Amino acid sequence: MGFTWFGLRGNSLRLLITLATASGFLLFGYDQGVFAGLIGGQAFKDTFGNPDKVLLGTIVSIYEIGCFFGAVFIMAFGERLGRKRSIFVGLGTMIVGAVLQTAAPNVATLIVGRIVTGLGNGANTSVIPVFQAETSLAKSRGRMISVEGWFITVGIVISYWITYGTAGETNVAVQYRTPIALQIVFAVITGTLLIGLPESPRWLAAHGRREEALDVLAQLDGDSIDSPDVQAQLAVIEESLAAESAGGPVQWKEYFQGGDLQTFRRLCLAYGIQMMQQLTGINAVIFYSAFLLENTLGLDRELSLIVGGCTGFCFMVFTAFPIMFIDKMGRRKPLMIGAALQAISMLLIAVLIKQDTKAAGTAAIIFVFVYIASYSGFGWVAGPWLYPTEINTLRFRSQGAALATSANWIWNFAVVKITPIGSENLGWGFFLIFMAFNAAFVPIIYFFYPETAGLSLEQISLIFSKTRNVDELEVRAEKMKVLHKTSTPVSDSIKCLAALSPDVLRLIISHIPRLSDLLRLSLTCRTLHALIHPHLFDFREIKSTVSPRALWGYLAARPALAKDVRKCAVISEGDELQTMPQECLELEDPEEGQGSEEGDRSDAIVRAVRGMSKLREFTWRDAEVPKEELWDALREGCPELRSLDVNDYFQGPPQEGGEEKAIHGSRIWTLGGLEHFKFYSCA
């Protein structure tokens, strides 16, 4: 069993992972925002020779070049290092860079420090979202990475108000060096938390460390390594790896290939979403908020810093909203709504600045807040970091996320580099550039980016491997997600199921949450064995017309699944009260050579029922199971049973003289919580 802080397991361990990754992104946010409040300080200007706008743009933007090459480093070596070691390398590099910046006596040393810090941050921002995604549940993956995004804004707000507090100082040690040195504190906190966390189970499985991967999955689930749930999760990961690794080690030419995996398409989507994040103009506002407010909108130095700090606070508040809805509303819709509102805000900011009046300037500041609220409130903070970790296969996840992150930083560099020059030379027209970009992103997302919310990483990979058109992806995923919400039987919704490939079948089944719906499909038990586990199904209701031994044997061997059954109905073929369709179930034995004797089936049914500790309703129309054993199973294993519906198969054989022996009549009263009893006579 691997070491974790305080021996944490299950949800507590997942929460600690989120806290550690969020701390890493808080450092990222602090780094993003801290220079905005430092470059206008007099002590900074005096120490570094009053740099002009071109040199100032270079000092600020060279950090992005470092981040770019940090992402490239992870693209080349991240898969070899692993998730945790890559983060440690990034944190160590950032500490070295922070020391260089803090002690810098001149511009040259400052630039070197900025590059080194950027290398570390580029590495961290490439790996941290992947680490979070690979240790999160599918249903909460978006929410967890949105928490990371929120901590970016926390870091930005901290940096804004620290630089505001030191802005009036003439001592460079206070005005500049102290805020820069605080990066080291955040890096040490993140590294300390990371020490007591497990490696990604998917990375471990991909590198042949199966037992360690199994151990980590058990820790994340708070279960034992022998649990069917844990074993099933690892089986799905290994199956996905086997399909993706058929071609051997990753080769560079694969980055440009389509095929079943559609690698090039996925990489383009991941690169594109990160590029779009920068072209929204957000970092022009973050990096140069005080500068823009002072030089473009005409505010004095102190007021511009206060307003800049308030924009950061607005950023932080609205970034919390996607945490609540991103896994329900999805990825696409919020991004499109946000881009549309951002385009409108940028247009109005430009028009108001052009008016060159105090009232218009005040209104422009209001729409700066509207722009930030739209950007952060509709998922543009977390979405572009989340999407690349979801869209790429496990084989390319590290490289794909790093490539996407490199796009973020190279376009971040371009935006930050041109902002001082563009705002000075173009004035109000500078904001129209970002208006055009934001407006263009709405149709781009609509036509090219499929929804990924609610699907496991392996399911997303499977959808892409079978579908080329984004509309097909959407229809396919969405229809399967709502199957259980309709009253139409699944057997009527999905025709010719047996003709579908196992991969497509698995994808369909994974979106049918009720086992009773599963039993209406024509499946082999081998497929059933590969698919059933609590993360895919809600084991609350079983309806079987032919009492298949394979199904009962599966449940009998897995009491962790049987215990969740609330309703159970077993109805023999030919019974007049049969309510399920005759052709509803065709199951083959799960293992070759396994017998099909009736005694084996009866024993499996008794053992499965005995394990249904939460069973509340039981209906029985079957003559073959020994009555004594089944009654004992209900009495001893089903304390919550409230409704019993049986026929006279439950009666004993006729006694001498033709009188029926009601051997079970008295036993009804041993079911102390029984509230409803119904008896049906076949005669």
N, C-alpha and C positions, 0 to 999 in steps of 0.2 A: 504494500500500500504506500503510495507516494506521500511525501510530506505536504501538508497544507497548514496555513496559519490556524491555530487553535483547533486543528483537526476538523475543520469545517467540511460539510458534505451537502449535496443536494442544492436547494435554492439558496442557502446561505453562502455556499461556495460560488455559485453563479453571481450572486450579488457582489461578493468581494472581487471577482474578476471584472465586473462592470465598474466598480469603484477604482480599481487599478488602471484600467484603460481610460476611464474618464479623467483620472489624474494626469495621465500622459497627454490627453487632449487639452486639459487646463493649461499645461505648460505650453502647448502649441498656441493656444489663444493668447496667453500672456506675451509670448514672443511676437505674435502678430500685432498686438496693440501697443506695446511699450514704446516703440520708436516714434509713434505719432505724437506723443506728448513730450519727447525729449529734444527733437530736432529744432524746436523753436526757442529752447531755453538759452539764455545768454551765456551761462557757464559752458554749455556744449559748444556754442559758436566760438567762444574765445579759445577753448581747448583745441579745437580742430580747425582753426584758421578761418572762421566765417565762410564755410563752403557755399559756392553759388548753387543755383537750382540744378544745373547739370550734374555737378559733383554730389549734391545732396540726393538726387535721384539715383545715382550710382551706389552710394553708401546704403541706401534703403533697399534698393532692388537687388543688389548683389547677393543678399540673403536668399532670395528665391533661386538664384543659380546654384547655390550650395544645396538647397532643398531638392532641386532637380537632379543633381548628381547623387544625392543620397538615395533618391528613389531608384535611379539607374543601378546603384550598387545593390539594392535589395532585389531588383529584377534579375541581376546576374548571380547573386550569392545567397539571397534570402531563403530559397528552398533548401539549400544545403545547411544553412545555419539553424533553421527552425524558427518558430514564432518568438519564443521567449528570448533566445540568445540574440536574435536580430534587434529586439527592443533594448536589451542591455547594451549592445554596441551603440545604438542610437543615443541612449541616455548618456553613456560615457563620452561620446563625441560632443554632445551638447554642453556638457560640463566643461570640457577643454575649451570650447568656443566661448562660453560665458566668461571664463577666466581671462582669456585673451581680450575680449571686449571691455571687461571691467578695468583691466590694467593698461589699456591702450593709451600710449602717450601721443600718438599721431594718427593721421587718417589711414596710412598704410596698414598699421597693426589693427586698427578698427575694422578695416575691410577684410583682412585675413580672419579675424575673429568672427565676423558676420558669416563668412563662407563656411567656416568649420561648424558653427552653430547650425547653419542651414543643412549641412550634410547629415547631422544627427537628427534634425527635425524631419527631413525628407525620408530618412529611414523609418523613423517612428510612425509617421503618418501613413506609410505604405503598409506596415505590418499590423499596427494596433487594431484597425477595423476588421482585418482578416481573423486575428486572434479572437476578437469578440464574437464575430459571426460564427466561427467554428465551435464555439463553446456555448452558444445560445440555443434555446428552443425555437423552432420555426415560428410558433405563434407569437413570440415576443422579440424576435431578432431585430425588427425595425425599431421597436421601442428602446431596446438596449443601446443600439448605435445612436439613436436620437438623444439618449442621455449623454453620450460622448459629445455630440454636437452642442448640447446645452452647456457642457463644461468648457467648450471653446469660448463661448460668450462670457462665462464666469471669469475665465482668464483675461479676456479683453477688458471687462469692467474693472477687475482688480488693477490691471495695468493703467487704465485711464485715470483712476482716482489716486493711485500712487504717484503718477507723474504730475497730476494736478497739485498734490500736496507738496511736491518738491520743486514746482515750476519757478517759484520766486527766489530760490536759493542761488547765491552767487558762487558757492563752494561746489566745484565740480564733483567732489566725492559724494555729496548729498543729491545734487540735481541730476547727475547722470549715472555715476558708478553704482550707487546703492540700488536703484531700480533694475539695472542690468544684472547685478549679482544675485538678485532674488530668483533668477532662473535656476540657479544651482539648488536652492532649497526645494523647489517643485520637482526637479529631476531626482533628488535623493529620496523624496517621499514616494515617487512612482516606483523607483527601483526597489525600495524596501518592501512595498506591497507585492511586487512581482516575484520576489524570492519565494514566497509561500504559496505560489499558484502552480497548477499542473500545466504541462505542455498541451497543445491542441491535440485531441485524440485523432483528428483526421490527418494531421501531419505525421503523427506516430504510426498510424496504419499505413500511410503512403510510403513510409521508409522501413517497412518490415518489422516494426516493433509492436507486434500484435498484442502481446500480453500487457504491455504498458498502456496501449490504447484502450484495451478492455478495462483496465484498472481505472483509468481516467473517466471513461464513460460511467462506470459504477459510482465513482466519486461525485460526478455531476448529477447523477440521478438519485444519489443517496441510497443506493441499492447494492446488492452483492454482485460479484462478477458472474455468478451462476444464474442470475435472474434472466428469464426469457426476454424481458424488455431490453436489457443491456446486450445480450447475445444477438437479438434481432437488429439493433442499431448498428452493431459492428458488421453484421452480415450485409446490410444495405450499403455501408461505406465500402466494404471490400468488393462488393459486386460492382459498384460504380467505378472503383479504382481499376478493376480488372478490365472493364470495357474501355476506360480511358487510356490505359497503359499498354494496350495491345501492340502499339507500334514501338515499344521500347523507350529508352530515355528521350526526353524532349529535345527536338532538333529545331534550329532556327527557322527552317523552312515551314515548320508547322504553324508558326505565327501567321502565316499568310495563306493558310489552307482553309477550305470550307469543309466539305465532307459532312459526315453525320454529326460530328462535334461542333461544326460551324465556329471554329476557333477565331478566325479572322473577324467574323461578324461580331462576336461577343467582345473581342478586344476593342473594336472600333466603337461599340456602344459605350464601353467603360471609359475609353479615352474621351469620347465626345461629351459625356455628362460632366466630367471634371473640367473640361475646357469651357463648357457652357457656364459652369459655376463662376469662373473668373470673369467671363465676358458679360455677366450681369452687371459688373461694375462695383460689386460689394467691397472689394479690397481697395478700390480708389477711395471709397468713403471711410473704411476702417483706418488705413494707413495715413491718410491725409485729412482726416476729419477736421482736426484743428486748423490745419493749413488752408483747406478749402473754405472753411467758415470765416477765417480771418482775411484771406486774400480775395476770395470770389464773392462772398456775401458781405464783406466789410465789417465784421465784428472785431472788437478789440481782443487782445491776447487772452486775458483772463476769462472773458465771456465765451470766447470760442472754445476754451478748454472745458468750461462748465457744460456748454451745450454738447460738446463731444462726449463728455462723460455721461450725459443723459441719453445720448444716442446709444451708447454701449449698454446702459441699463435697459433701454427699450429692446435692444437686441437680445439681452438675456431673458427678459420676461416672455417675449413672443416665441423664442426658440423652445420654450417649455411646452407649447401647445402640441407640436407634432408627437411628442412623447405619448400623448393621450390618444391620437387618432391614426398614426401612420400605419399601424398594423390592421386597422379596420377600413380606413379610407383608401389605403394603398399608396403606391409611389407616384403613379402617373398623374392622377387628377390634381393632387395638391401642387405638384410642380408646374402644371399648366396654368392653374389659377394664379399662383404666385408670379409666374413670368408675365402674365397679362397685366396684373396690378403693378408690377415693377415698371413695365413699359409706360403705363399711364402716368405713374409718379415721376419718372425721368422726363417725360414730355412736359408736365406741368412745372417741374423745377426749372427747366430751360426757359419756358415762356415767362415765368415769374422773375427770374434773374434778369432777363432781357429788359423788363420794365424799369429796372434800376431805381426803385423807390423803396422807402423804409417798409411800407405796408407789404409790398410785393416780396421783399426780402424775408420778412417775417413769415409770410405764407410759404415761401420756398423752404424755409427751415421746417415748417410743419410737414411738408411733403417729403422731406428727407426722412422724417420719422415714419411717415406712411410707407415709404420705400423699404426701410429697414424692417418694419413690422410685416410687410408682405413677404419679404425675402426669408425672414426667420420663422414667421408663423405658418408658412406653407411648405416647409420641408427642404428649402434650398440649403440649409446648413448641413443637415445630416444626410439627405437623400443622395447627393453625389458621392459621399463617402461610403454609403451603404450599398448602392447599386453595383459597383464593380466587384464587391465581395460576394454578391449573390449571382451575378450573371456569368461568371467564369467557372469552368470546370475545376475540380480539385487538382487536376494535373497542371492547370495554368493559373490557379487562384493567386498564388503568391506573385507570379510574374505579371498577371493581368492587373492586379491591384496596384503593383508598383508602377506599371506602365501608365495607368490612369492617374496615379499620384504625380508622376513626372509631368503629365499634361497640366495638372493643377498648378504646379510650380513654374513651369516655363511660361504659361499664359499669365500667371500671377506676376511674374517678372515683367512681362511686356506691359501689363496694365499699370503696375506701380512705376515703371520707368517713364511712361509717357504722361502720367497724370499731372505732375507739376508743369511740364511744358505745354500740354494740351489745355489745361485749365487757364494758363496765362495767355496763350495765343488765340484760343478759340472762345474762351469765356463761356457764355451760355450754350453755345453750339456744341461744346464738349459733351454735354449730357445727352444730346440727341444721338450720339454714337451708341451709347448704352441703351437708349430707348429702342433703336432699331434691332439691336441684338436680342433684347428681351422679347420683343414682338415676334421675332423669327423663331424663338425657341418653342413657342406654343405648337405650331404645326409639326416641327421636327420631333418633339416628344410624342405627339399624337400618332404620327405615321410610322415611327421607327422604334419606339421603346415599349416593349411588352410589360405587363404587370408581373411582379414577382412576389407580392405580399401573400402570406399564408402558406407558401410552398416550402418544403424542405430544400436544402441546397441540392440534394440528389434529384429531387423532382424537377427543379428548374433545369438542371442539366438534361434530364430525360425529355422534357418538352422541346428544348432546342434541338435535340438530336433527331427529332421526328418531324419538325415543322420549319418551314422556310419563311412563311408570310406572317407578319405581325398580327394581322387580323385573325388568322387561324389560331395563333397563340392565345389571343385574348378570348376568342370564342371557346376554345378548348378548355382553358383553365377556368373561366368563369362559369361555363355550363356545369362542369364537374363540381364546382364549389357550391352550386345551388341545387344539385340533385336532391339532397336530403331535405330541402325546403319545400319541395313540391309534393303533391299528393299522388303524382303519377308513379306507378310501380316502376322500379328500375328495369325490370324485364321488358317493359313497354318502351322505355326510353333508349335502351341500348340493344340494337338488333345484331344478330349474328356474332355474339360475343366470342364464341369459340374460334372464329376466324381471325380474331385480333392477335397481334404478336404479344408475347409475355410482357414486354416492356410497356406497351400501350395499356394492356390489361392492368398491370400494376399501378400505372398512373391513374386509371379510372377508379380502381378500387380504393386507392388512398384518399379519395374524396367522398367516399360513402361512409358516413360515420356510424350507421346502425348495422349491427351484425344481422339483424333480421332482413335488411335490404341485401346484404351480401348473399344470404341463403337463397335469394330468388335468382341468382346467377348460376350459370352452368360452368363450374370450375373443376379443375383437378385438385385433389387434396395437396399435391406438391406445391401448386400455386398458393393454395390457402396457407400452407405452412410458412411460405416465404413472406406472406403479407400480413398475417395477423399479429398485432401487438398493440398495447393500449395507446400508443401515440398515433395510430391510424384509426382505431375503432373505439367506440363507446360500448363496452360489453354490458349492456343492460337488458337486452331482450333477445331471446332465442326462440325461433319458431322453426320446427323441423317436421316434415311429414313422413320421412322414412327412417328417422333415427340413425343417421349414418355413423357407423362405428368409428370411422376416421375422425369425424368432428368431435365426438364424445371422447375419444382417446386423446385428442389434442388438448381438450379442456381438462381432462382428468390428470394429465401429466403437468399441467400448469395451473396450480391452485391460485396463483397470483392473478390470473385472468378470471377464473371461475368465480372468485369471491365478489366480483363486481356485477354479476348477473342479478337483475331485479325480477325479471319475468321469464318463465320457461314454459313452453308448450310443446309437447311431443305427441304427435297424432299419427297413428298407423295408416298405411295405405289401405284404401278400401273402407275406412270408417265413414259412416254417413255424415258425421259432423265435421269432416275435414274442410278447412277453410282456405288452405294454401293450394296453389295450382299443382297439379300432378307432376309437371315437368320441372318443378322448381329446383331440384337438387340432384346433381349427378357427381358424386365424389368417388375418386379412386383412392386406394390405400396409399399412405404416405411413404411407405418403405416396401421395396420389392421383397417378395417372399413372406410378407406378414399375412397371417391367416385371417379368415373372415368368419370364424365360428361365432355362433350366436352368443355363446357364453362369454366370449371376450367382449362383445358389444355390451352385454348386460352389465358386466363388471365395470366397464368404463363409464357407463351411465351412472351407476350407483356411486362410484368414486367422484365423478364430476359433480353430481348433486350434493354429495356430502361436503364438497368444497365451496358451495354457494352460500356463504355465510350471510349475504345481504338479500337473499331471495325473499320476495314478498308475495308473488303470485305463481302458482304451479298448476298447470293443466296437463292431464295425462289421458291418452287414448291408445295404449299399447299393451298387448297381452303377454309380451315375451320376458319382461324383466321380473325376477323373483320379488314377490311382494314384501316379504319379511325384510330383506336387505334395504329395499327402497324406503319403507316406512322408517327404519332405523336411521337411514341417511337424512331424511327430512327432519326427524325429531332431534337428532344429535348435531346436525350440521347447519340447520336453517332456523335459527332462533327468531328471525324477523318475519317468518312466514305468516301471512294474514289471510290469504285466499287460497282455497284448495278446490279444484274442479276435477273430479275423477269419474270413471265409468265402472261397470261391474267387473272389469278385468282386475280391479283391486279386491274383489270378493275372493274368498277362498274357493277351492273345488267343492262340489256338492258332497254332503255327508251321506252316510248310509240312510236310505229311505227317501233320498231326493231333496232333503232339506239343505239349503245353502248354509255354509258355515261363515258367518260374518266375523272372521278372525280379526278384522281391522277396525270394526266398529268402536271397540273400546279405546283403540289407540288414537282415535281422533282427539280425544280429550287430553292426550299427552302433549298435543300441540297447543300450549297454553295461550299463545297470542292470537289464535285463529279467530277471525271475525266473519269470514264468509266460507260456507261449505256448500258445494253443489255435487249431487250424485246423479249419474245418468246410466240407465239400464239399457244394455244392448238388446235385451229381449223385447 
